[in-house]
Amino acid sequence: MTDDVEPVVRGIQKRFRDLSVDVREERVIRYIVGQVRSGRRIDTVMADEYLTTHASAVERAQMLENPAVIKAIEEEIQQQFASYRMVTNTGDAETIPE
């Protein structure tokens, strides 16, 4: 009977480990997105002690591929370009001389 139970117990333990990794990854991704949205540069965010403590270099690289992280970076870039346009007084559509 013990031999039948052990695979089930190992399966349950593996599932809980997988869930804890998913929760940890989600927290780290939320941290990255929050920091980028607050105006921090992605390279400085990725070097934060919080990230280096909670994710390996490979995990951090994979997190950069997360759609939420990519969207936050894109939004920050758009805001920076919008600010640049306001400072330089250039319009959204510039005409290029032919």
C-alpha positions in Angstrom: 0.0 0.0 0.0 2.9 2.4 0.8 4.2 1.9 -2.7 0.9 3.0 -4.2 0.8 6.2 -2.0 4.3 7.5 -2.6 3.8 8.4 -6.3 0.7 10.3 -5.3 2.4 12.1 -2.5 5.4 13.0 -4.8 2.9 14.2 -7.5 1.2 16.5 -4.9 4.5 17.8 -3.6 5.6 18.6 -7.2 2.3 20.4 -7.9 2.8 22.6 -4.8 6.4 23.4 -5.8 5.2 24.4 -9.3 2.5 26.6 -7.8 5.0 28.3 -5.5 7.3 29.0 -8.5 4.3 30.5 -10.4 3.4 32.7 -7.5 7.0 33.9 -7.1 7.3 34.6 -10.8 4.1 36.5 -10.8 5.3 38.7 -7.9 8.6 39.3 -9.6 6.8 40.3 -12.9 4.5 42.6 -11.0 7.6 44.2 -9.4 9.3 44.7 -12.8 6.1 46.2 -14.3 5.6 48.5 -11.4 9.1 49.8 -11.4 9.1 50.4 -15.2 5.8 52.2 -15.0 7.2 54.4 -12.2 9.8 55.6 -14.7 12.8 53.5 -13.9 15.0 52.1 -16.6 14.6 48.4 -17.3 18.4 47.7 -17.0 18.5 49.2 -13.5 15.3 47.4 -12.5 16.7 44.0 -13.7 19.8 44.6 -11.6 17.8 45.2 -8.4 18.8 43.1 -5.4 15.1 42.0 -5.1 15.3 40.5 -8.6 18.7 38.9 -8.3 17.6 37.3 -5.0 14.3 35.9 -6.3 15.2 34.9 -9.8 18.2 33.5 -11.6 19.8 35.2 -14.6 17.9 32.8 -17.0 14.6 33.4 -15.2 15.1 37.2 -15.4 15.8 36.9 -19.1 12.6 34.8 -19.6 10.6 37.4 -17.6 11.6 40.1 -20.1 9.6 38.1 -22.7 6.4 38.3 -20.5 3.7 40.2 -22.3 3.0 42.4 -19.3 6.6 43.4 -19.0 6.8 44.1 -22.8 3.7 46.2 -22.6 5.0 48.3 -19.6 8.2 48.9 -21.5 6.3 50.0 -24.6 4.1 52.3 -22.6 7.2 53.9 -21.0 8.8 54.4 -24.4 5.6 56.0 -25.7 5.5 58.4 -22.7 9.1 59.3 -23.2 8.6 60.1 -26.9 5.4 62.1 -26.0 7.4 64.1 -23.5 10.1 64.7 -26.1 7.6 65.9 -28.6 6.2 68.4 -26.1 9.6 69.7 -25.2 10.7 70.1 -28.9 7.2 71.3 -30.0 7.1 68.8 -32.9 3.8 67.4 -34.0 2.7 63.8 -34.3 3.1 63.8 -38.0 6.1 65.5 -39.5 6.3 66.1 -43.2 9.4 64.9 -45.0 10.4 67.1 -47.9 10.4 65.3 -51.2 
